[in-house]
């Protein structure tokens, strides 16, 4: 059984980076290079953003990075260890992000993903996210999505 999400600490940055690499590795061949989350600086992300981790047996098995924006809470990154994908952990993190958005007074969540990560787009759509646009960003074709949150 995994523990509930906890705020990441500076010492978690290396483990988060390794987790993200494992989670996104399957997409490298499909998109032709490492995705942006695989090249991010997690020391900076832990210090500057709302970074959450889920542990099981002392190991970090999932991470969620949230960034407050003017009128929305951005889901910058969500990563689940490949051995845990398909177990509902990603769904738990999305629900946690919604709860955090409500707690912080945001009416919506926003996220983006590479258009070639079709299973992610399908997952987000199933959980109520709607496509709001497409753009080429840092050489990647990106799909932007948003979920309006019902009033509590």
Number of C-alpha atoms within 10 A of each C-alpha: 6 14 12 13 17 13 15 22 13 13 10 18 19 13 16 24 20 14 22 26 19 16 22 19 16 13 15 13 9 11 15 9 12 16 18 13 17 19 11 12 12 23 16 11 18 20 13 11 15 17 25 23 25 21 16 12 9 9 13 20 24 26 27 25 21 23 17 16 11 7 12 20 24 20 21 19 17 21 24 25 19 16 10 13 14 10 10 11 19 20 14 13 22 18 13 16 21 22 15 16 21 18 10 12 12 19 16 18 26 22 21 21 21 21 18 15 16 12 10 14 21 11 13 21 15 10 13 13 20 16 17 13 11 15 13 11 10 8 7 17 14 18 21 18 20 22 20 15 15 9 6 6
